[in-house]
């Protein structure tokens, strides 16, 4: 077994799939984990609608977590420029990698369905398709870090290219996010879609639904109230005081929508529009 004192990065080329592959590992990683991940990649390569050009697996074992969540497996797969992601937890890495394969396979099928559509938009969804009821409940829990020790340790800025609610729902599904922050192409308003109680919620900065009312086509619940206007420090305090996994707020300085979210290590991350 590998027992690194810190994260290790291993680069190589998957012999089965012929794809560039990177492993990032933390903790005691059993010898079977990397070959199992490479076999998963080989299966995905055979099913992918276009060549897989890059894959990154993150494997972590944390003995301080609950027994059924001590092994964490995450993957990002680049399918000729389109990315799919998955993040799961299990009692050991063999179990976690099995769950990871199931979720990646589901994401790949969704991507293939989209590519079969001749347009650049995802296919029209029948009522209820976006309820995410078929998603496995295998997301890792959050490390219970004391509030005074929590920090914003990662920031991400997304390019504010406007997309439709329909496209945001597709990305929420395929990218395996708990939430997805986007700029609505209909009116340029920062918005978020997220999973809640087996369904999906749309929340816009001003509250309510878009003027077109198209959100109703996708069985999406619409949050009726505007988001709070906060500073970053106030957003941190709000999340500290709640049990919520994230907070969508209007930044008082930029007047744009931001999301502060709980990371699995107990710290916070921030996502905001670039510029």
C-alpha positions as CSV (number, residue, x, y, z in Angstrom):
1,X,0.0,0.0,0.0
2,X,1.0,3.6,-0.6
3,X,1.1,5.6,2.6
4,X,2.0,9.2,1.5
5,X,2.3,11.9,4.0
6,X,0.7,14.3,1.5
7,X,-1.1,14.4,-1.8
8,X,0.6,12.5,-4.6
9,X,0.1,13.2,-8.3
10,X,0.8,10.3,-10.7
11,X,0.6,10.9,-14.5
12,X,0.5,8.3,-17.1
13,X,-1.4,6.8,-20.0
14,X,-4.2,4.2,-19.6
15,X,-3.0,1.1,-21.5
16,X,-6.6,0.0,-22.2
17,X,-8.1,3.4,-23.3
18,X,-5.0,5.1,-24.6
19,X,-6.0,8.2,-22.6
20,X,-3.9,10.6,-20.6
21,X,-4.7,10.0,-16.9
22,X,-3.8,11.7,-13.7
23,X,-4.2,10.3,-10.1
24,X,-4.2,12.6,-7.1
25,X,-4.1,10.5,-3.9
26,X,-4.4,11.2,-0.2
27,X,-3.9,8.8,2.7
28,X,-3.3,5.0,2.5
29,X,-4.3,4.0,-1.0
30,X,-4.5,0.2,-1.7
31,X,-2.7,-1.3,-4.7
32,X,-5.9,-2.3,-6.5
33,X,-7.3,1.2,-6.6
34,X,-5.4,2.6,-9.6
35,X,-5.9,-0.5,-11.9
36,X,-9.6,-0.5,-11.0
37,X,-9.9,3.2,-12.0
38,X,-8.0,2.5,-15.2
39,X,-10.5,-0.3,-16.0
40,X,-13.4,2.1,-15.4
41,X,-11.8,4.5,-17.8
42,X,-11.4,1.8,-20.4
43,X,-15.1,1.0,-20.2
44,X,-16.1,4.6,-20.6
45,X,-13.8,5.0,-23.6
46,X,-15.7,2.2,-25.3
47,X,-19.0,3.9,-24.7
48,X,-18.1,7.5,-25.3
49,X,-19.6,9.4,-28.3
50,X,-16.2,11.0,-28.9
51,X,-12.7,10.2,-27.8
52,X,-11.8,10.7,-24.1
53,X,-8.7,12.8,-24.1
54,X,-8.0,13.3,-20.4
55,X,-9.1,11.8,-17.1
56,X,-8.3,12.8,-13.5
57,X,-9.1,10.6,-10.5
58,X,-8.8,11.9,-7.0
59,X,-8.7,9.1,-4.4
60,X,-8.7,9.8,-0.7
61,X,-8.9,7.8,2.5
62,X,-9.7,9.6,5.7
63,X,-10.0,7.4,8.9
64,X,-11.6,10.2,10.9
65,X,-14.7,10.2,8.8
66,X,-17.8,8.1,9.4
67,X,-17.1,4.4,8.6
68,X,-19.3,4.3,5.5
69,X,-17.7,7.5,4.1
70,X,-14.0,7.0,4.8
71,X,-13.1,6.4,1.1
72,X,-13.7,9.3,-1.3
73,X,-13.4,8.9,-5.1
74,X,-13.8,11.8,-7.6
75,X,-13.3,11.8,-11.4
76,X,-13.3,14.5,-14.1
77,X,-13.4,13.1,-17.6
78,X,-12.8,15.2,-20.7
79,X,-14.8,13.9,-23.7
80,X,-13.3,15.9,-26.6
81,X,-13.9,19.1,-24.7
82,X,-17.1,18.2,-22.9
83,X,-16.5,17.3,-19.2
84,X,-18.4,15.0,-16.9
85,X,-17.7,14.7,-13.2
86,X,-18.7,12.5,-10.3
87,X,-17.9,12.4,-6.6
88,X,-18.9,9.6,-4.3
89,X,-18.0,8.0,-0.9
90,X,-17.9,4.5,0.4
91,X,-16.6,2.4,3.2
92,X,-13.5,1.4,1.2
93,X,-12.1,2.4,-2.2
94,X,-13.4,-0.7,-4.0
95,X,-16.9,0.2,-3.1
96,X,-16.4,3.9,-3.8
97,X,-15.0,3.2,-7.3
98,X,-17.9,0.9,-8.1
99,X,-20.3,3.8,-7.2
100,X,-18.1,6.2,-9.2
101,X,-18.4,3.9,-12.3
102,X,-22.2,3.8,-12.0
103,X,-22.4,7.6,-11.8
104,X,-19.9,8.3,-14.6
105,X,-21.7,5.8,-16.8
106,X,-25.0,7.7,-16.2
107,X,-23.4,11.0,-16.9
108,X,-21.8,9.7,-20.1
109,X,-25.2,8.4,-21.3
110,X,-26.7,11.8,-20.7
111,X,-23.9,13.4,-22.7
112,X,-24.4,10.9,-25.6
113,X,-28.1,11.7,-25.7
114,X,-27.3,15.4,-26.0
115,X,-24.9,14.8,-28.8
116,X,-27.5,12.8,-30.7
117,X,-29.6,16.0,-30.9
118,X,-28.8,17.9,-34.0
119,X,-29.1,21.3,-32.2
120,X,-26.7,22.7,-29.6
121,X,-29.5,22.8,-27.0
122,X,-30.2,19.8,-24.8
123,X,-33.4,17.9,-25.9
124,X,-36.8,19.0,-24.7
125,X,-37.5,17.3,-21.4
126,X,-40.8,15.6,-20.6
127,X,-42.4,16.6,-17.3
128,X,-40.5,15.3,-14.3
129,X,-37.3,14.3,-16.1
130,X,-35.2,16.8,-14.2
131,X,-36.3,15.7,-10.7
132,X,-33.1,13.8,-10.2
133,X,-35.0,11.0,-8.4
134,X,-32.7,8.4,-9.9
135,X,-29.5,9.9,-8.5
136,X,-27.8,7.7,-5.9
137,X,-27.4,9.3,-2.5
138,X,-23.7,8.6,-2.2
139,X,-22.3,12.1,-1.8
140,X,-19.7,12.4,0.9
141,X,-20.7,14.2,4.1
142,X,-18.9,17.3,5.4
143,X,-16.1,17.2,7.9
144,X,-17.3,18.8,11.1
145,X,-14.8,21.6,11.4
146,X,-15.2,24.2,14.2
147,X,-16.7,27.4,12.8
148,X,-13.8,29.5,14.0
149,X,-11.4,27.3,12.0
150,X,-13.3,27.5,8.7
151,X,-11.9,29.6,5.9
152,X,-12.7,30.3,2.2
153,X,-9.9,28.2,0.8
154,X,-11.0,28.1,-2.8
155,X,-12.5,30.5,-5.3
156,X,-13.8,29.8,-8.7
157,X,-14.9,32.3,-11.3
158,X,-17.1,31.1,-14.2
159,X,-17.3,32.9,-17.5
160,X,-20.6,34.7,-17.5
161,X,-21.8,33.2,-20.9
162,X,-25.5,33.3,-20.7
163,X,-27.3,30.0,-20.9
164,X,-30.9,28.9,-20.8
165,X,-32.5,27.3,-17.7
166,X,-32.7,24.1,-19.7
167,X,-29.0,24.1,-20.3
168,X,-28.3,24.9,-16.7
169,X,-30.4,21.9,-15.7
170,X,-28.5,19.7,-18.1
171,X,-25.1,20.8,-16.6
172,X,-26.4,20.3,-13.1
173,X,-27.1,16.7,-14.0
174,X,-24.0,15.9,-16.2
175,X,-21.5,17.7,-14.0
176,X,-22.8,16.0,-10.9
177,X,-23.1,19.3,-9.0
178,X,-25.3,19.9,-6.0
179,X,-26.0,23.4,-7.4
180,X,-25.1,25.2,-10.6
181,X,-24.7,29.0,-10.8
182,X,-25.4,30.6,-14.2
183,X,-26.5,33.7,-16.0
184,X,-29.9,33.4,-17.5
185,X,-29.8,34.1,-21.3
186,X,-33.4,35.4,-21.2
187,X,-32.7,38.5,-19.1
188,X,-29.0,38.3,-18.0
189,X,-30.0,37.7,-14.3
190,X,-27.6,35.6,-12.2
191,X,-29.5,32.5,-11.1
192,X,-28.9,29.1,-9.5
193,X,-30.5,25.6,-9.9
194,X,-30.0,23.1,-7.1
195,X,-31.3,19.8,-5.8
196,X,-33.7,19.8,-2.9
197,X,-35.9,17.0,-1.5
198,X,-35.6,14.8,-4.6
199,X,-36.5,17.7,-7.0
200,X,-34.8,20.8,-8.5
201,X,-35.2,24.4,-7.5
202,X,-34.6,27.5,-9.6
203,X,-33.7,30.7,-7.6
204,X,-33.0,34.0,-9.3
205,X,-31.5,37.1,-7.8
206,X,-34.9,38.9,-7.9
207,X,-36.9,35.8,-7.0
208,X,-39.8,34.3,-9.0
209,X,-39.5,32.8,-12.5
210,X,-38.4,34.1,-15.8
211,X,-40.9,36.2,-17.8
212,X,-41.4,33.5,-20.3
213,X,-42.5,31.0,-17.7
214,X,-40.4,28.3,-19.4
215,X,-39.2,26.8,-16.1
216,X,-42.6,25.2,-15.6
217,X,-41.8,23.0,-18.6
218,X,-39.1,21.1,-16.6
219,X,-41.0,20.4,-13.4
220,X,-38.7,22.8,-11.6
221,X,-39.8,24.5,-8.4
222,X,-39.3,28.3,-8.5
223,X,-38.1,30.1,-5.3
224,X,-40.4,33.1,-4.9
225,X,-38.2,35.5,-2.9
226,X,-35.1,37.6,-3.8
227,X,-31.8,36.5,-2.5
228,X,-30.2,38.4,0.4
229,X,-27.7,41.2,-0.2
230,X,-24.6,40.4,1.9
231,X,-20.9,41.0,2.2
232,X,-18.6,38.0,2.0
233,X,-18.0,38.1,5.8
234,X,-21.8,38.2,6.4
235,X,-22.3,35.3,4.0
236,X,-19.7,33.2,6.0
237,X,-21.6,34.1,9.2
238,X,-24.9,33.1,7.7
239,X,-23.5,29.7,6.5
240,X,-21.8,29.1,9.9
241,X,-25.1,29.5,11.6
242,X,-27.0,27.2,9.3
243,X,-27.0,23.5,8.4
244,X,-27.3,24.3,4.7
245,X,-24.7,23.1,2.2
246,X,-24.4,26.4,0.4
247,X,-25.8,30.0,0.3
248,X,-26.7,32.0,-2.8
249,X,-26.5,35.7,-2.2
250,X,-26.2,39.1,-3.9
251,X,-22.7,40.6,-3.3
252,X,-23.1,44.1,-2.0
253,X,-19.9,45.3,-3.7
254,X,-20.5,43.9,-7.2
255,X,-24.3,43.4,-7.2
256,X,-23.7,40.0,-8.7
257,X,-24.8,36.6,-7.6
258,X,-22.3,34.4,-5.7
259,X,-22.5,31.1,-4.0
260,X,-20.5,30.2,-0.8
261,X,-20.5,26.4,-0.2
262,X,-19.3,23.9,2.2
263,X,-16.3,21.8,1.1
264,X,-15.9,18.2,2.2
265,X,-12.9,19.2,4.3
266,X,-15.1,21.5,6.4
267,X,-13.8,24.7,4.8
268,X,-15.7,27.0,2.4
269,X,-15.5,27.6,-1.3
270,X,-16.8,30.6,-3.3
271,X,-18.1,30.7,-6.9
272,X,-18.8,34.0,-8.7
273,X,-19.1,35.4,-12.2
274,X,-15.7,36.3,-13.7
275,X,-15.1,40.0,-13.9
